[in-house]
């Protein structure tokens, strides 16, 4: 007999029938799974194939969960040759079957989650990992409330003559942006047609995309997804949003890149995570007249600080991720916290007492949203469970405080992976098998990345070595 599915992990067959009846013009459906590397992968199916996925599932190779960011198999995981690259069952995520207008009026998409053949959710699926941590809060009568803020750059779909990225051409003037333009309205006007289609597409998919601002970098923007007490759905929406932003940008002759640091001399792209906790009555347990919040907020911050080091492999998953962490860059460089202070890792934003929450500023926009939220919530849960004191808050320059502190974060990709792999706390929250597989995947990526001889190697060492 099949094992019961975890609530929140699979959709009813009725959802598919209702969607197809309401959308007779849909002829193609893209089936998307997001594995450890955070890249959506899957299949494009025809309309008549969709109902079977809801009735039973769709076979996908289990190894797709651990392919690296380029799609290369991670051979050291044992999920390729050793088990014959065996199939698992992909089952649709409730509420994720939506139109995909940038792909054409006849195309839709649906998210899927991976299950073993006996129906048990796969412990290597990032969505399942996040769900298991959310369930720990439910056992304590608490509901995490979260939102994702994603920064990205818009770049011309065509490279410059020297092969470099360049800002896109805008509007009737045909000019390229050259200034930072932070919070500039002209910058928003220049990309008005893109923003209108972006918001319309998000609305069509039920993704609650809010206002846009020009960020610090040239042609860098940020949009926020609405807070919600369904963190699993919040992560789904972040995945959907990244995909639709890239698709819409291409329709306007641009690329939207969530790469952590696409330009050496510009700000990096962050994934800022906002979190609070609600009790059974829906009240924010962090709420307080004190700007530092309820004592439980401090315990949560203490836990997040304690787990920042072993979580860096999640928050900064790629070689390029670590180029973002520089002093005076608005990216944090140490496990620090403060109130209304953007120079720290864990910020309590200004606002009414009822809105007290933490903005976690460490993750790059290249992080897997499921895993980033899982690592964040693991820290919150760990801090509450052990009533961890976060120590004194930083007042003023967090970078100056970080320079004087003995507390450091892993400063490179290798150290971060080692810290994650060695952490018993991470094994407790993410699962021992997941931690081992993730570390194996990242170590393969590291080997492949650093075996490539780059132009910078030749420039620095060809004659000088």
Order of alpha helices (4+ residues) and beta strands (2+ residues): alpha-beta-beta-alpha-beta-beta-beta-beta-alpha-beta-beta-beta-alpha-alpha-beta-beta-alpha-beta-beta-alpha-beta-beta-beta-alpha-alpha-alpha-alpha-alpha-alpha
